Amino acid sequence: MPLKSIELFAGAGGLALGVTLAGFRSQGVVEWDKWACDTIRQNQRRGYPAVTDWPLFEGDVRHWVRDLDMAALEGQIDLVAGGPPCQPFSMGGKHQANLDSRDMFPVTVDVIRRLKPRAFIVENVKGLTRASFSNYFEYIQEQLSFPELQRRVDESWIDHHHRLQQFKTSRQHGGTGLSYRLVVTLVNAANYGVPQKRERVFVVGFRSDIDARWSFPHATHSLDALIHDQWVSGEYWDRHAIARAQQPPVPANLPPLIARLRGLGLLPTRAPWQSVRDALAGLPEPGLGGDRVLNHRLQAGAKIYPGHTGSPLDLPAKTLKAGGHGVPGGENMMVRTDGSVRYFSVRESARLQTFPDGYELHGAWGEAMRQLGNAVPVRLAQVVASSVAEHLVMADHRRAAMDSGWRSPKAAELAL
């Protein structure tokens, strides 16, 4: 039977799409934003294969939980995945954490408590790891570890935090009740083949009764490998058919690194970071026949000013951002080798977020870019979800082997 998943705070569907591509069958995709829901519905109408069967719930997650048919879903879900709204913790937000009405971590914990999934994937911004949020981030992790120890009426989060800490250290749970083993990791999406320097926190939990020994997947791509391809072997320029005379000058900060890589005389063990040029290969310029490509129209008005400098073509893009008031163009703008700039089209931004070319973003440029700025890169989501799926399947095999008469988990594992 296929593994079953629930996706919360789905947005345009980046995390949900990665989870589906990892082999999970969605039992529910929950999102309140009308434009994001329209994006999902548009792709369902167009028959995009991965999303056709998603049961979409448009509305507040809290309302979905209230109306949930627990008898049908409790204990039947293998994975809950979601990225609770990041504005309470974003570097560009108001930094109000638990005081922000958009803090949806309590709702996320409630869903996990009710559904008791075998695993969960929670994604959020790097800002969650800042020192000013350290106590609240620790509190979030403890709630996810022990979701049944709920916050009491009129109990402050600080008092609840203290009670969770006491529960954890006193071993009162004694291995009984609903609990999860957590792995918390700060990752750069560029290290996993995403053409974007996007740092995010992943909190992945496995239910304590699941025999899974999970760790975050190893990085597959590196900056060293990209610099080697560009300035040691030259394979990067050959791949893009760029003659030496057309190549940009070596960036001023790179000669020491280039010399070190040449001195090693070894080929990189990882694949090169994917650059903006890599990501956009094969796309025509927007406005020059680009209108024939889905979501690929030219947006005028790009210009450089302090703090608004765009992404160089031959590195991964800067982090695409949603912005609270319009689109922050500095993160959604490319810098050509001659120094000129233009905005990324929606299709180009979708490629930077590793959405498939056949996936349509609904709405005008600013609205579609907001959805993309909030999304999880599809490739990164698939990497994480595939690893979780693999460990769930392996745990099932070990349990089946034990049930078949093997006397120890080690013997069962060796039998696989």
ZIKANOR-V271850 format. One record per pair of residues at least 12 apart in sequence whose C-alpha atoms are under 6 Angstrom apart, sorted by the first residue. I is the first residue (numbers start at 0). J is the second residue. D is the distance in Angstrom with one decimal. If there is no record, write none. Layout:
((I:J:D) (I:J:D))
//
This chain:
((2:23:4.8) (2:77:5.9) (3:23:5.3) (3:24:4.8) (3:25:5.8) (3:76:5.3) (3:77:5.2) (4:23:6.0) (4:24:5.9) (4:25:4.8) (4:26:5.8) (4:76:5.8) (4:77:5.8) (4:78:4.6) (4:79:5.7) (5:25:5.8) (5:26:5.6) (5:27:5.0) (5:79:4.8) (6:28:4.8) (6:79:6.0) (6:80:4.9) (6:81:5.6) (7:29:5.0) (7:81:4.6) (8:29:5.8) (8:30:5.0) (8:81:5.7) (9:29:5.9) (9:30:5.3) (10:35:5.2) (11:35:4.8) (11:370:5.8) (13:374:5.4) (13:375:5.0) (13:376:5.9) (13:377:4.9) (14:375:5.3) (14:380:5.3) (17:377:4.9) (17:380:4.6) (17:381:3.9) (18:381:5.6) (18:384:5.4) (21:381:5.4) (21:384:5.8) (21:385:4.7) (25:53:5.8) (27:54:4.9) (28:54:5.9) (28:55:4.8) (29:56:4.8) (30:57:5.3) (30:58:5.8) (31:57:5.1) (31:58:4.1) (31:59:5.2) (38:360:5.4) (38:361:4.7) (73:114:4.5) (74:115:5.7) (76:116:5.0) (77:116:5.1) (77:117:4.8) (78:116:5.5) (78:118:4.9) (78:119:5.1) (79:119:4.6) (80:119:5.5) (80:120:4.6) (80:121:5.8) (81:121:5.2) (82:121:5.6) (82:122:4.6) (82:123:5.7) (83:103:5.4) (87:99:5.8) (88:126:5.3) (88:127:5.3) (89:126:5.3) (90:126:5.7) (108:143:5.9) (108:146:5.9) (112:146:5.2) (112:147:5.9) (117:205:5.9) (117:206:5.1) (118:204:5.4) (118:205:4.3) (118:206:5.9) (119:203:5.7) (119:204:5.3) (120:202:6.0) (120:203:4.6) (121:201:5.7) (121:202:5.1) (122:200:5.7) (122:201:4.6) (123:199:5.8) (123:200:5.2) (124:199:4.8) (124:200:5.9) (125:198:5.9) (125:199:4.9) (125:200:5.7) (138:160:5.5) (144:178:5.3) (144:179:4.6) (145:178:4.8) (178:206:6.0) (178:207:5.7) (179:204:5.6) (179:205:5.3) (179:206:4.3) (179:207:5.0) (180:204:5.3) (180:205:5.4) (181:203:5.6) (181:204:4.3) (182:202:5.8) (182:203:5.3) (183:201:5.8) (183:202:4.6) (184:200:5.7) (184:201:5.3) (185:199:5.7) (185:200:4.4) (186:198:5.4) (186:199:5.5) (190:218:5.3) (190:219:6.0) (190:220:4.6) (190:221:5.7) (191:218:5.6) (191:219:5.3) (191:220:5.6) (192:220:5.9) (192:273:6.0) (194:273:4.6) (194:274:5.3) (194:315:4.6) (194:351:5.4) (195:315:4.4) (195:316:4.4) (195:317:5.8) (196:315:5.8) (196:317:5.4) (196:318:5.6) (197:318:4.9) (210:394:5.3) (211:390:5.7) (211:394:5.8) (219:269:5.5) (220:269:5.0) (220:270:4.5) (220:271:5.2) (220:272:5.3) (221:271:5.3) (221:272:5.2) (222:272:5.5) (224:267:5.4) (224:271:4.3) (225:271:4.2) (225:272:5.4) (273:315:5.9) (274:313:5.1) (274:314:4.3) (274:315:4.2) (275:312:4.9) (275:313:6.0) (275:315:5.4) (275:316:5.8) (276:312:5.2) (276:313:5.8) (285:297:4.9) (294:345:5.3) (294:346:5.0) (295:344:5.3) (295:345:5.9) (295:346:5.1) (296:344:5.9) (301:341:5.0) (301:342:5.7) (307:329:3.9) (308:329:5.2) (309:329:4.6) (309:330:5.6) (309:332:4.6) (309:333:5.1) (309:334:5.7) (310:333:4.7) (310:334:5.6) (311:334:4.9) (317:330:5.8) (319:372:5.0) (320:372:4.2) (321:369:4.2) (321:372:4.2) (321:373:5.7) (331:343:5.7) (352:376:4.5) (353:376:5.7) (353:377:5.4) (353:378:5.9) (354:377:5.8) (397:411:5.5) (397:412:5.9))
//
